[in-house]
Amino acid sequence: MMATMLVDVDHLLADPIYDPDRCSIGFHPLHEPLVMPLYFLLLIHPKTRIVGIGLVVHMVLDSMDCQFTNGVWFL
């Protein structure tokens, strides 16, 4: 499940790479709202369920971060 944190590799495409006031959801390619249903679909099959749980938890935590830093909910 910790390997699902590799979804943050898309942060390397941003300029600057780290911005404490930027919301990841909707900014980085693997954090787009259009990709998130695919993460939920991973929950269906038993072989991909752990990866799906990790990715969904990651997106929920990033959404909470957006709420705390910018006051915007995305999930």
WOFEN-V851673 format. One line per field, one symbol per residue. phi: phi as a letter, one per 40 degrees, with the letter a starting at -180 (. if undefined). psi: psi as a letter, one per 40 degrees, with the letter a starting at -180 (. if undefined). A space follows every 50 residues. Layout:
phi: ???
psi: ???
This chain:
phi: .cccccccccccccbccbbccccccgbcdcbcdcccdccccccccdcbcc cccccccdcccccccccccbgbcbb
psi: dddeeeeededeeihidhhdehhdhedideeiddddddddddedhddedd dddddddddddddddddddefhhe.
